[in-house]
Amino acid sequence: QVHLVESGGGLVQPGGSLRLSCTASGFTFSSRAMRWYRQAPGKERELVASITVSESTSYADSVKGRFTISRDNAKNTVYLQMNSLKLEDTAVYYCNTVWRGVVNWGQGTQVTVSS
């Protein structure tokens, strides 16, 4: 059974930084692309960043240059380093992977950017 557990969210001032972690189990982590999504109140869930098996990365335009996705296959963990945070980055952040045709989500971690 796939488990994805996010952590690292919290309250931060504009311009601040946070690092989110997602620890995975129940599948061969090193063989799957991993993604970070977010969902703000009243909005649809959106893809923020993704990282492939070969560690190629891609980002939403809104976070390019500010967020960095990375992975540590030895720890079965994917990270999202978020710098220069803005009010509009406030959302619940989820990690995601697809395993054997099933889309899997973690429970999410809240990020609140506020002065």
Helices and strands as residue ranges (DSSP letters): E 3-7, E 10-12, E 18-25, G 29-31, E 34-39, E 46-51, E 57-59, E 67-72, G 73-75, E 77-82, G 87-89, E 91-99, E 102-105, E 109-113
